[in-house]
Amino acid sequence: MTSASCLPLVAIDGPAGSGKSTVSKALAERLGVDRLDTGAMYRAVTWAALQRGLDPGDVGAIGSLARQLDLEVGGRIRSDGTDITDAIRSPEVSAAVSAVARNPDVRSVLVGRQRRWVAERGGGVVEGRDIGSVVFPDADLKLYLTASPEERARRRADEDANALARRDRLDSTRSASPLEVAEGAKVLDTTDRTVSEVVEEVMGWL
């Protein structure tokens, strides 16, 4: 439970298609706080790398790129002033983002930016894959969303089931901040549940 003098910090983790974005948007609106999609940050770095013809697996080059990029992540995503909100959801970015996300230099840079984002606001709803386990282990509430493989594939119609499974495997087995259930996190299966039902249950935990 948070004190009346500060905003709550809710950390939401889970695999692709588990409902993180939908739930985090609805929850942030309900709480009257800002929301940060950290996955969009990794996608933005990936998009920038592909635009520059860089190998997403080149640790040094991609780490240097992450340090140089001017990223704005909010309702719209901008990289060095260019709106890339739609571009970062392309199949090409989806196929390469896991390589960028497991880069320890990139994670160090972006985790620092994520922590500054919360510090500047005093709280918020933050979604990603290592938010409760690494970025904000002391969040007021840590959630791990999941859903059946069939439901997740249905929600991510832009990404076939094999690609989804491959990304899950890469994200869960990487050495740098793997996707996992954070200690103390509440696990919530969103299969066959409405957003309102999920948000109501989460509100009961705050």
N, CA, C and O of each residue as an XYZ file, in Angstrom:
824
protein
N       0.851     -1.196      0.000
C       0.000      0.000      0.000
C       0.883      1.240      0.000
O       1.843      1.311      0.768
N       0.582      2.202     -0.832
C       1.373      3.422     -0.916
C       0.815      4.476      0.026
O      -0.351      4.424      0.415
N       1.654      5.423      0.384
C       1.188      6.509      1.235
C       0.442      7.521      0.401
O       0.560      7.527     -0.824
N      -0.329      8.382      1.053
C      -1.133      9.370      0.338
C      -0.279     10.449     -0.296
O      -0.747     11.199     -1.153
N       1.008     10.531      0.135
C       1.858     11.616     -0.335
C       2.585     11.285     -1.630
O       3.265     12.148     -2.186
N       2.458     10.050     -2.126
C       3.168      9.694     -3.350
C       2.292      8.823     -4.229
O       1.311      8.229     -3.779
N       2.675      8.765     -5.494
C       1.932      7.952     -6.440
C       2.370      6.500     -6.325
O       3.497      6.224     -5.913
N       1.493      5.571     -6.684
C       1.894      4.160     -6.657
C       2.823      3.846     -7.816
O       2.768      4.491     -8.863
N       3.673      2.854     -7.623
C       4.517      2.338     -8.693
C       4.110      0.881     -8.907
O       4.264      0.043     -8.019
N       3.591      0.598    -10.096
C       3.153     -0.747    -10.434
C       4.058     -1.275    -11.542
O       4.188     -0.653    -12.595
N       4.678     -2.422    -11.300
C       5.557     -3.064    -12.278
C       4.822     -4.241    -12.901
O       4.361     -5.135    -12.190
N       4.710     -4.246    -14.225
C       3.985     -5.311    -14.926
C       4.912     -6.010    -15.907
O       5.442     -5.391    -16.829
N       5.102     -7.314    -15.695
C       5.926     -8.122    -16.585
C       5.072     -9.214    -17.225
O       3.934     -9.452    -16.823
N       5.647     -9.866    -18.225
C       4.956    -10.975    -18.882
C       5.381    -11.087    -20.325
O       5.951    -10.150    -20.884
N       5.109    -12.232    -20.937
C       5.486    -12.451    -22.339
C       4.588    -11.684    -23.297
O       3.572    -11.122    -22.889
N       4.959    -11.663    -24.550
C       4.169    -10.992    -25.586
C       2.777    -11.605    -25.660
O       2.622    -12.825    -25.608
N       1.771    -10.752    -25.783
C       0.402    -11.230    -25.916
C      -0.279    -11.566    -24.605
O      -1.406    -12.061    -24.603
N       0.388    -11.305    -23.488
C      -0.205    -11.620    -22.186
C      -1.191    -10.553    -21.717
O      -1.946    -10.767    -20.768
N      -1.177     -9.397    -22.394
C      -2.096     -8.326    -22.027
C      -1.437     -7.162    -21.328
O      -2.132     -6.299    -20.792
N      -0.107     -7.109    -21.316
C       0.604     -6.053    -20.590
C       0.196     -4.652    -21.031
O      -0.140     -3.804    -20.204
N       0.227     -4.418    -22.343
C      -0.057     -3.069    -22.842
C      -1.488     -2.649    -22.557
O      -1.737     -1.536    -22.093
N      -2.427     -3.543    -22.836
C      -3.840     -3.216    -22.630
C      -4.140     -2.972    -21.165
O      -4.805     -1.998    -20.812
N      -3.647     -3.865    -20.307
C      -3.903     -3.734    -18.873
C      -3.185     -2.517    -18.301
O      -3.760     -1.783    -17.497
N      -1.941     -2.296    -18.703
C      -1.188     -1.165    -18.153
C      -1.817      0.167    -18.542
O      -1.845      1.097    -17.736
N      -2.322      0.268    -19.768
C      -2.992      1.505    -20.185
C      -4.239      1.755    -19.350
O      -4.454      2.863    -18.860
N      -5.057      0.723    -19.192
C      -6.306      0.866    -18.431
C      -6.020      1.148    -16.971
O      -6.711      1.953    -16.348
N      -5.010      0.496    -16.416
C      -4.677      0.691    -15.003
C      -4.124      2.089    -14.755
O      -4.472      2.732    -13.765
N      -3.260      2.558    -15.654
C      -2.702      3.905    -15.506
C      -3.804      4.953    -15.559
O      -3.797      5.920    -14.797
N      -4.753      4.747    -16.472
C      -5.876      5.687    -16.572
C      -6.711      5.656    -15.289
O      -7.127      6.699    -14.785
N      -6.946      4.467    -14.776
C      -7.738      4.323    -13.550
C      -7.040      5.004    -12.360
O      -7.696      5.632    -11.529
N      -5.718      4.876    -12.287
C      -4.960      5.451    -11.175
C      -4.626      6.928    -11.386
O      -4.258      7.627    -10.442
N      -4.754      7.393    -12.616
C      -4.413      8.781    -12.912
C      -2.912      9.029    -12.903
O      -2.445     10.087    -12.480
N      -2.150      8.021    -13.385
C      -0.694      8.143    -13.427
C      -0.207      7.904    -14.853
O      -0.963      7.446    -15.710
N       1.065      8.220    -15.095
C       1.660      7.987    -16.403
C       2.049      6.522    -16.545
O       2.197      5.799    -15.560
N       2.211      6.105    -17.795
C       2.576      4.718    -18.124
C       3.817      4.714    -18.993
O       3.972      5.552    -19.881
N       4.711      3.746    -18.725
C       5.920      3.602    -19.523
C       5.976      2.192    -20.099
O       5.953      1.206    -19.362
N       6.048      2.110    -21.419
C       6.189      0.841    -22.123
C       7.677      0.648    -22.407
O       8.199      1.199    -23.376
N       8.363     -0.131    -21.570
C       9.808     -0.289    -21.755
C      10.132     -1.125    -22.987
O      11.206     -0.982    -23.570
N       9.206     -1.999    -23.385
C       9.434     -2.769    -24.599
C       9.581     -1.871    -25.812
O      10.345     -2.168    -26.730
N       8.836     -0.760    -25.807
C       8.929      0.189    -26.916
C      10.322      0.814    -26.982
O      10.800      1.170    -28.059
N      10.966      0.943    -25.825
C      12.317      1.509    -25.801
C      13.298      0.566    -26.502
O      14.138      1.012    -27.284
N      13.192     -0.731    -26.222
C      14.073     -1.704    -26.880
C      13.763     -1.797    -28.367
O      14.663     -1.964    -29.191
N      12.489     -1.687    -28.701
C      12.114     -1.698    -30.105
C      12.651     -0.449    -30.830
O      13.052     -0.519    -31.992
N      12.649      0.675    -30.131
C      13.152      1.906    -30.746
C      14.648      1.793    -31.056
O      15.101      2.227    -32.115
N      15.400      1.214    -30.138
C      16.830      1.012    -30.389
C      17.014      0.040    -31.549
O      17.889      0.234    -32.392
N      16.194     -1.000    -31.590
C      16.275     -1.977    -32.676
C      15.977     -1.322    -34.009
O      16.699     -1.537    -34.983
N      14.921     -0.524    -34.062
C      14.559      0.182    -35.295
C      15.719      1.072    -35.755
O      16.070      1.093    -36.935
N      16.303      1.801    -34.808
C      17.407      2.698    -35.158
C      18.603      1.908    -35.683
O      19.284      2.353    -36.607
N      18.858      0.751    -35.103
C      19.968     -0.085    -35.558
C      19.738     -0.568    -36.986
O      20.643     -0.515    -37.818
N      18.531     -1.034    -37.264
C      18.217     -1.514    -38.608
C      18.286     -0.387    -39.625
O      18.732     -0.591    -40.754
N      17.846      0.802    -39.229
C      17.904      1.950    -40.127
C      19.339      2.303    -40.499
O      19.611      2.783    -41.599
N      20.248      2.057    -39.564
C      21.651      2.387    -39.793
C      22.441      1.226    -40.392
O      23.644      1.341    -40.626
N      21.766      0.120    -40.634
C      22.433     -1.041    -41.198
C      23.343     -1.756    -40.229
O      24.271     -2.448    -40.647
N      23.093     -1.599    -38.923
C      23.917     -2.245    -37.906
C      23.419     -3.658    -37.631
O      22.231     -3.949    -37.776
N      24.326     -4.519    -37.238
C      23.983     -5.880    -36.846
C      23.396     -5.821    -35.433
O      24.090     -5.399    -34.507
N      22.125     -6.234    -35.240
C      21.518     -6.181    -33.906
C      22.295     -6.971    -32.860
O      22.148     -6.715    -31.665
N      23.122     -7.930    -33.289
C      23.905     -8.725    -32.361
C      25.270     -8.146    -32.038
O      26.019     -8.734    -31.258
N      25.607     -7.003    -32.622
C      26.902     -6.355    -32.362
C      26.807     -5.597    -31.037
O      26.301     -4.476    -30.988
N      27.291     -6.213    -29.982
C      27.119     -5.669    -28.630
C      27.653     -4.252    -28.503
O      26.957     -3.368    -28.003
N      28.880     -4.028    -28.952
C      29.492     -2.714    -28.807
C      28.777     -1.631    -29.593
O      28.500     -0.553    -29.067
N      28.478     -1.916    -30.849
C      27.850     -0.916    -31.720
C      26.437     -0.568    -31.240
O      26.050      0.601    -31.235
N      25.675     -1.584    -30.838
C      24.297     -1.329    -30.402
C      24.277     -0.651    -29.040
O      23.405      0.175    -28.770
N      25.219     -0.989    -28.192
C      25.313     -0.312    -26.894
C      25.634      1.161    -27.077
O      25.052      2.017    -26.410
N      26.556      1.456    -27.978
C      26.913      2.850    -28.274
C      25.721      3.598    -28.857
O      25.483      4.756    -28.513
N      24.977      2.943    -29.733
C      23.786      3.558    -30.322
C      22.760      3.902    -29.249
O      22.176      4.986    -29.273
N      22.537      2.984    -28.307
C      21.558      3.223    -27.242
C      21.933      4.443    -26.407
O      21.062      5.207    -25.992
N      23.218      4.624    -26.163
C      23.666      5.773    -25.369
C      23.453      7.080    -26.112
O      23.227      8.117    -25.488
N      23.524      7.044    -27.444
C      23.438      8.273    -28.236
C      22.010      8.691    -28.567
O      21.750      9.874    -28.784
N      21.084      7.743    -28.607
C      19.728      8.037    -29.057
C      18.978      8.958    -28.111
O      19.068      8.834    -26.890
N      18.243      9.875    -28.701
C      17.336     10.736    -27.938
C      15.944     10.120    -28.053
O      15.262     10.309    -29.060
N      15.524      9.386    -27.028
C      14.250      8.671    -27.069
C      13.173      9.404    -26.274
O      13.411      9.885    -25.166
N      11.993      9.475    -26.861
C      10.819      9.990    -26.164
C       9.779      8.879    -26.188
O       9.339      8.452    -27.255
N       9.394      8.421    -25.019
C       8.435      7.326    -24.929
C       7.236      7.775    -24.118
O       7.329      8.015    -22.915
N       6.109      7.883    -24.803
C       4.869      8.280    -24.149
C       3.722      7.775    -24.992
O       3.704      6.614    -25.400
N       2.759      8.652    -25.254
C       1.671      8.266    -26.141
C       2.187      7.944    -27.542
O       1.655      7.074    -28.231
N       3.230      8.663    -27.947
C       3.918      8.398    -29.213
C       5.380      8.118    -28.907
O       5.905      8.573    -27.890
N       6.034      7.374    -29.781
C       7.439      7.017    -29.603
C       8.264      7.791    -30.624
O       7.985      7.732    -31.822
N       9.273      8.510    -30.161
C      10.125      9.284    -31.060
C      11.585      8.961    -30.807
O      12.019      8.798    -29.666
N      12.331      8.871    -31.899
C      13.767      8.656    -31.847
C      14.442      9.799    -32.577
O      14.249      9.978    -33.779
N      15.231     10.569    -31.852
C      15.884     11.755    -32.424
C      14.874     12.632    -33.149
O      15.168     13.181    -34.211
N      13.674     12.762    -32.568
C      12.644     13.640    -33.103
C      11.727     13.019    -34.137
O      10.728     13.631    -34.514
N      12.041     11.812    -34.609
C      11.214     11.139    -35.614
C      10.184     10.246    -34.955
O      10.528      9.426    -34.104
N       8.918     10.394    -35.340
C       7.855      9.558    -34.788
C       7.969      8.157    -35.396
O       7.812      7.974    -36.603
N       8.244      7.179    -34.535
C       8.424      5.807    -35.016
C       7.423      4.859    -34.338
O       7.650      3.650    -34.279
N       6.329      5.408    -33.835
C       5.341      4.623    -33.094
C       4.893      3.389    -33.863
O       4.842      2.293    -33.305
N       4.574      3.558    -35.120
C       4.109      2.433    -35.938
C       5.277      1.601    -36.462
O       5.180      0.377    -36.551
N       6.370      2.257    -36.805
C       7.515      1.567    -37.409
C       8.121      0.520    -36.481
O       8.622     -0.499    -36.957
N       8.088      0.745    -35.174
C       8.740     -0.204    -34.258
C       7.934     -1.494    -34.096
O       8.402     -2.435    -33.455
N       6.731     -1.546    -34.667
C       5.923     -2.766    -34.582
C       6.041     -3.613    -35.849
O       5.265     -4.551    -36.035
N       6.980     -3.302    -36.706
C       7.137     -4.033    -37.959
C       7.673     -5.444    -37.695
O       8.303     -5.677    -36.663
N       7.433     -6.386    -38.612
C       7.967     -7.741    -38.467
C       9.492     -7.762    -38.353
O      10.054     -8.590    -37.637
N      10.153     -6.850    -39.060
C      11.608     -6.799    -39.024
C      12.122     -6.449    -37.625
O      13.092     -7.033    -37.142
N      11.461     -5.493    -36.990
C      11.852     -5.111    -35.629
C      11.528     -6.238    -34.649
O      12.325     -6.546    -33.763
N      10.355     -6.851    -34.813
C       9.964     -7.956    -33.926
C      10.966     -9.105    -33.997
O      11.252     -9.748    -32.986
N      11.493     -9.358    -35.181
C      12.431    -10.465    -35.367
C      13.800    -10.182    -34.750
O      14.523    -11.109    -34.386
N      14.152     -8.909    -34.633
C      15.499     -8.543    -34.174
C      15.549     -8.037    -32.735
O      16.634     -7.943    -32.160
N      14.401     -7.709    -32.141
C      14.413     -7.026    -30.845
C      14.996     -7.880    -29.720
O      15.598     -7.328    -28.799
N      14.841     -9.190    -29.758
C      15.385    -10.030    -28.691
C      16.905     -9.944    -28.635
O      17.491     -9.969    -27.553
N      17.549     -9.840    -29.810
C      19.008     -9.718    -29.854
C      19.452     -8.425    -29.193
O      20.460     -8.398    -28.487
N      18.708     -7.361    -29.419
C      19.027     -6.067    -28.809
C      18.728     -6.095    -27.313
O      19.492     -5.557    -26.512
N      17.612     -6.724    -26.942
C      17.196     -6.732    -25.539
C      18.135     -7.530    -24.645
O      18.204     -7.272    -23.443
N      18.862     -8.498    -25.208
C      19.777     -9.267    -24.373
C      21.177     -8.645    -24.310
O      22.081     -9.202    -23.688
N      21.345     -7.497    -24.952
C      22.613     -6.771    -24.927
C      22.756     -6.082    -23.561
O      21.972     -5.184    -23.257
N      23.726     -6.473    -22.733
C      23.846     -5.890    -21.391
C      24.102     -4.389    -21.396
O      23.661     -3.682    -20.489
N      24.817     -3.893    -22.419
C      25.067     -2.449    -22.499
C      23.764     -1.691    -22.745
O      23.515     -0.653    -22.132
N      22.941     -2.217    -23.643
C      21.654     -1.587    -23.932
C      20.765     -1.607    -22.687
O      20.124     -0.609    -22.358
N      20.734     -2.746    -22.003
C      19.889     -2.857    -20.818
C      20.330     -1.875    -19.745
O      19.494     -1.266    -19.077
N      21.628     -1.720    -19.576
C      22.144     -0.774    -18.581
C      21.694      0.648    -18.891
O      21.249      1.375    -18.003
N      21.811      1.035    -20.148
C      21.418      2.386    -20.562
C      19.914      2.607    -20.365
O      19.499      3.619    -19.802
N      19.106      1.657    -20.833
C      17.661      1.845    -20.784
C      17.100      1.704    -19.378
O      16.140      2.392    -19.031
N      17.672      0.832    -18.567
C      17.223      0.720    -17.173
C      17.452      2.040    -16.447
O      16.610      2.476    -15.661
N      18.591      2.673    -16.710
C      18.861      3.976    -16.108
C      17.814      5.003    -16.512
O      17.364      5.796    -15.685
N      17.429      4.988    -17.781
C      16.405      5.923    -18.259
C      15.049      5.605    -17.646
O      14.281      6.515    -17.336
N      14.747      4.319    -17.468
C      13.471      3.921    -16.880
C      13.377      4.380    -15.421
O      12.331      4.854    -14.980
N      14.453      4.238    -14.695
C      14.458      4.664    -13.299
C      14.356      6.178    -13.172
O      13.713      6.685    -12.253
N      14.984      6.894    -14.085
C      14.858      8.356    -14.061
C      13.423      8.770    -14.364
O      12.905      9.713    -13.766
N      12.782      8.067    -15.293
C      11.401      8.368    -15.667
C      10.495      8.285    -14.443
O       9.671      9.170    -14.214
N      10.648      7.229    -13.663
C       9.824      7.057    -12.464
C      10.193      8.084    -11.402
O       9.314      8.634    -10.739
N      11.483      8.345    -11.237
C      11.918      9.319    -10.232
C      11.342     10.702    -10.517
O      10.951     11.416     -9.594
N      11.289     11.077    -11.779
C      10.763     12.384    -12.159
C       9.270     12.506    -11.874
O       8.773     13.603    -11.620
N       8.554     11.382    -11.915
C       7.099     11.404    -11.728
C       6.662     10.962    -10.346
O       5.528     11.223     -9.945
N       7.529     10.305     -9.621
C       7.180      9.827     -8.296
C       6.349      8.556     -8.293
O       5.801      8.174     -7.258
N       6.250      7.894     -9.446
C       5.459      6.670     -9.542
C       5.011      6.453    -10.973
O       5.508      7.106    -11.890
N       4.072      5.537    -11.166
C       3.559      5.259    -12.495
C       3.337      3.772    -12.701
O       3.570      2.960    -11.805
N       2.883      3.435    -13.894
C       2.715      2.041    -14.284
C       3.773      1.749    -15.338
O       3.817      2.401    -16.382
N       4.622      0.768    -15.061
C       5.725      0.447    -15.960
C       5.599     -1.011    -16.399
O       5.482     -1.911    -15.567
N       5.623     -1.233    -17.702
C       5.484     -2.603    -18.220
C       6.716     -3.025    -18.992
O       7.392     -2.205    -19.613
N       7.000     -4.327    -18.944
C       8.139     -4.842    -19.674
C       8.364     -6.309    -19.390
O       7.414     -7.075    -19.234
N       9.650     -6.705    -19.321
C       9.984     -8.107    -19.087
C      10.910     -8.312    -17.897
O      11.156     -9.450    -17.497
N      11.427     -7.229    -17.326
C      12.288     -7.368    -16.143
C      12.005     -6.246    -15.141
O      12.871     -5.887    -14.342
N      10.815     -5.708    -15.186
C      10.514     -4.526    -14.382
C      10.451     -4.853    -12.892
O      11.054     -4.156    -12.076
N       9.722     -5.910    -12.537
C       9.628     -6.280    -11.136
C      10.848     -7.019    -10.631
O      11.170     -6.944     -9.446
N      11.529     -7.727    -11.509
C      12.678     -8.530    -11.087
C      13.976     -7.740    -11.005
O      14.818     -8.026    -10.153
N      14.152     -6.747    -11.880
C      15.422     -6.026    -11.959
C      15.273     -4.513    -11.793
O      15.958     -3.909    -10.968
N      14.391     -3.906    -12.566
C      14.336     -2.440    -12.620
C      13.739     -1.855    -11.347
O      14.300     -0.928    -10.763
N      12.594     -2.400    -10.913
C      11.935     -1.886     -9.718
C      11.511     -3.033     -8.788
O      10.318     -3.294     -8.632
N      12.476     -3.712     -8.176
C      12.137     -4.832     -7.290
C      11.356     -4.399     -6.052
O      10.735     -5.231     -5.392
N      11.382     -3.105     -5.731
C      10.657     -2.605     -4.562
C       9.374     -1.874     -4.940
O       8.867     -1.062     -4.166
N       8.845     -2.166     -6.137
C       7.596     -1.531     -6.577
C       6.474     -1.820     -5.582
O       6.494     -2.838     -4.890
N       5.501     -0.920     -5.517
C       4.370     -1.117     -4.610
C       3.601     -2.381     -4.948
O       3.100     -3.073     -4.062
N       3.513     -2.678     -6.250
C       2.840     -3.890     -6.693
C       3.558     -4.438     -7.909
O       3.810     -3.713     -8.871
N       3.888     -5.726     -7.863
C       4.527     -6.393     -8.988
C       3.557     -7.426     -9.545
O       3.044     -8.276     -8.817
N       3.316     -7.336    -10.852
C       2.404     -8.255    -11.525
C       3.145     -9.028    -12.605
O       4.045     -8.498    -13.257
N       2.762    -10.277    -12.785
C       3.245    -11.055    -13.914
C       2.016    -11.575    -14.636
O       1.298    -12.438    -14.131
N       1.784    -11.035    -15.830
C       0.618    -11.437    -16.613
C       0.975    -12.595    -17.535
O       2.084    -12.675    -18.065
N       0.022    -13.478    -17.708
C       0.205    -14.598    -18.625
C      -1.117    -14.898    -19.305
O      -2.150    -14.347    -18.926
N      -1.094    -15.751    -20.291
C      -2.303    -16.180    -20.989
C      -1.946    -17.461    -21.737
O      -0.770    -17.786    -21.905
N      -2.954    -18.174    -22.178
C      -2.696    -19.418    -22.898
C      -1.959    -19.116    -24.209
O      -2.108    -18.028    -24.765
N      -1.168    -20.073    -24.702
C      -0.453    -19.866    -25.966
C      -1.404    -19.505    -27.105
O      -1.074    -18.671    -27.949
N      -2.583    -20.131    -27.133
C      -3.548    -19.858    -28.194
C      -4.062    -18.424    -28.120
O      -4.198    -17.746    -29.138
N      -4.343    -17.976    -26.898
C      -4.854    -16.613    -26.719
C      -3.782    -15.583    -27.041
O      -4.068    -14.548    -27.643
N      -2.562    -15.863    -26.644
C      -1.474    -14.930    -26.922
C      -1.227    -14.818    -28.424
O      -0.989    -13.724    -28.937
N      -1.281    -15.933    -29.120
C      -1.090    -15.916    -30.576
C      -2.221    -15.161    -31.253
O      -1.993    -14.452    -32.234
N      -3.426    -15.303    -30.744
C      -4.568    -14.592    -31.318
C      -4.405    -13.088    -31.155
O      -4.693    -12.321    -32.073
N      -3.943    -12.675    -29.986
C      -3.769    -11.245    -29.719
C      -2.646    -10.644    -30.540
O      -2.694     -9.467    -30.899
N      -1.628    -11.450    -30.839
C      -0.492    -10.953    -31.607
C      -0.581    -11.472    -33.030
O       0.284    -12.216    -33.494
N      -1.636    -11.067    -33.712
C      -1.886    -11.539    -35.077
C      -0.782    -11.113    -36.044
O      -0.640    -11.690    -37.122
N       0.012    -10.086    -35.650
C       1.089     -9.603    -36.510
C       2.335    -10.481    -36.404
O       3.311    -10.268    -37.123
N       2.301    -11.469    -35.506
C       3.481    -12.295    -35.259
C       3.023    -13.745    -35.164
O       2.204    -14.071    -34.305
N       3.533    -14.623    -36.029
C       3.034    -15.999    -36.010
C       3.471    -16.738    -34.748
O       4.370    -16.296    -34.033
N       2.818    -17.870    -34.486
C       3.028    -18.607    -33.243
C       4.476    -19.052    -33.074
O       5.004    -19.033    -31.963
N       5.123    -19.453    -34.169
C       6.513    -19.895    -34.083
C       7.443    -18.751    -33.695
O       8.364    -18.933    -32.898
N       7.196    -17.572    -34.263
C       8.016    -16.406    -33.937
C       7.805    -15.999    -32.486
O       8.745    -15.601    -31.798
N       6.564    -16.103    -32.030
C       6.248    -15.773    -30.647
C       6.969    -16.714    -29.686
O       7.540    -16.281    -28.685
N       6.934    -18.003    -30.005
C       7.601    -19.000    -29.166
C       9.112    -18.786    -29.150
O       9.761    -18.950    -28.117
N       9.665    -18.418    -30.310
C      11.100    -18.165    -30.391
C      11.477    -16.978    -29.517
O      12.483    -17.025    -28.810
N      10.678    -15.910    -29.557
C      10.980    -14.728    -28.758
C      10.846    -15.033    -27.265
O      11.645    -14.560    -26.458
N       9.839    -15.820    -26.904
C       9.687    -16.234    -25.501
C      10.935    -16.968    -25.025
O      11.454    -16.710    -23.939
N      11.408    -17.900    -25.873
C      12.570    -18.708    -25.513
C      13.817    -17.840    -25.350
O      14.573    -18.010    -24.393
N      14.029    -16.921    -26.272
C      15.189    -16.044    -26.196
C      15.115    -15.127    -24.982
O      16.113    -14.930    -24.290
N      13.942    -14.570    -24.723
C      13.794    -13.639    -23.601
C      13.916    -14.345    -22.256
O      14.395    -13.757    -21.287
N      13.486    -15.603    -22.194
C      13.511    -16.342    -20.929
C      14.873    -16.957    -20.614
O      15.156    -17.274    -19.459
N      15.714    -17.126    -21.632
C      16.998    -17.794    -21.422
C      18.196    -16.856    -21.548
O      19.334    -17.295    -21.382
N      17.969    -15.588    -21.836
C      19.096    -14.664    -21.963
C      19.777    -14.496    -20.602
O      19.138    -14.643    -19.560
N      21.067    -14.190    -20.618
C      21.817    -14.036    -19.376
C      21.540    -12.700    -18.709
O      21.611    -12.591    -17.485
N      21.225    -11.685    -19.499
C      20.966    -10.352    -18.945
C      19.469    -10.165    -18.693
O      18.682    -10.058    -19.634
N      19.090    -10.129    -17.427
C      17.708     -9.855    -17.016
C      16.684    -10.697    -17.770
O      15.872    -10.146    -18.514
N      16.703    -12.004    -17.599
C      15.742    -12.847    -18.315
C      14.308    -12.608    -17.864
O      14.057    -12.143    -16.753
N      13.379    -12.936    -18.749
C      11.962    -12.865    -18.412
C      11.671    -13.935    -17.365
O      11.893    -15.121    -17.609
N      11.176    -13.521    -16.201
C      10.858    -14.447    -15.126
C       9.873    -13.793    -14.175
O       9.682    -12.577    -14.190
N       9.253    -14.624    -13.347
C       8.326    -14.095    -12.347
C       9.147    -13.523    -11.209
O       9.930    -14.240    -10.585
N       8.975    -12.223    -10.929
C       9.733    -11.573     -9.866
C       9.297    -12.089     -8.494
O       8.146    -12.479     -8.299
N      10.223    -12.086     -7.566
C       9.901    -12.481     -6.205
C       8.808    -11.563     -5.648
O       8.934    -10.340     -5.695
N       7.753    -12.153     -5.131
C       6.665    -11.370     -4.562
C       5.632    -10.898     -5.563
O       4.672    -10.220     -5.196
N       5.821    -11.254     -6.838
C       4.865    -10.812     -7.865
C       3.588    -11.639     -7.811
O       3.611    -12.822     -7.471
N       2.497    -11.010     -8.146
C       1.223    -11.698     -8.257
C       1.044    -12.133     -9.706
O       1.110    -11.309    -10.618
N       0.821    -13.404     -9.913
C       0.656    -13.949    -11.261
C      -0.823    -13.929    -11.623
O      -1.669    -14.408    -10.868
N      -1.117    -13.373    -12.781
C      -2.504    -13.197    -13.196
C      -2.688    -13.700    -14.620
O      -2.078    -13.177    -15.552
N      -3.527    -14.710    -14.787
C      -3.826    -15.256    -16.108
C      -4.976    -14.453    -16.710
O      -6.076    -14.412    -16.159
N      -4.707    -13.818    -17.846
C      -5.707    -12.935    -18.454
C      -6.557    -13.635    -19.517
O      -7.400    -12.998    -20.149
N      -6.344    -14.938    -19.719
C      -7.130    -15.676    -20.704
C      -8.613    -15.618    -20.358
O      -9.003    -15.874    -19.219
N      -9.429    -15.283    -21.337
C     -10.895    -15.259    -21.164
C     -11.365    -14.284    -20.089
O     -12.434    -14.463    -19.505
N     -10.559    -13.251    -19.831
C     -10.977    -12.240    -18.861
C     -10.999    -10.875    -19.540
O     -10.153    -10.584    -20.386
N     -11.960    -10.046    -19.173
C     -12.023     -8.708    -19.744
C     -10.995     -7.816    -19.065
O     -10.525     -8.113    -17.967
N     -10.656     -6.726    -19.727
C      -9.713     -5.771    -19.150
C     -10.273     -5.218    -17.838
O      -9.540     -5.062    -16.862
N     -11.554     -4.928    -17.821
C     -12.178     -4.379    -16.611
C     -12.049     -5.345    -15.442
O     -11.771     -4.929    -14.317
N     -12.247     -6.622    -15.702
C     -12.127     -7.627    -14.640
C     -10.708     -7.672    -14.089
O     -10.504     -7.743    -12.877
N      -9.733     -7.630    -14.988
C      -8.340     -7.677    -14.560
C      -7.996     -6.436    -13.742
O      -7.383     -6.540    -12.680
N      -8.389     -5.267    -14.234
C      -8.073     -4.016    -13.534
C      -8.723     -3.987    -12.158
O      -8.101     -3.545    -11.192
N      -9.953     -4.447    -12.055
C     -10.635     -4.459    -10.765
C      -9.883     -5.344     -9.768
O      -9.746     -4.992     -8.597
N      -9.402     -6.484    -10.236
C      -8.658     -7.365     -9.326
C      -7.348     -6.694     -8.892
O      -6.971     -6.758     -7.722
N      -6.671     -6.063     -9.827
C      -5.420     -5.380     -9.497
C      -5.664     -4.245     -8.512
O      -4.892     -4.069     -7.569
N      -6.721     -3.478     -8.715
C      -7.021     -2.379     -7.808
C      -7.227     -2.873     -6.376
O      -6.927     -2.159     -5.418
N      -7.733     -4.083     -6.238
C      -7.939     -4.643     -4.924
C      -6.633     -4.971     -4.199
O      -6.621     -5.172     -2.984
N      -5.531     -5.021     -4.962
C      -4.232     -5.329     -4.363
C      -3.461     -4.071     -3.990
O      -2.438     -4.160     -3.312
N      -3.923     -2.915     -4.413
C      -3.203     -1.669     -4.128
C      -3.688     -1.027     -2.816
O      -3.190      0.028     -2.424
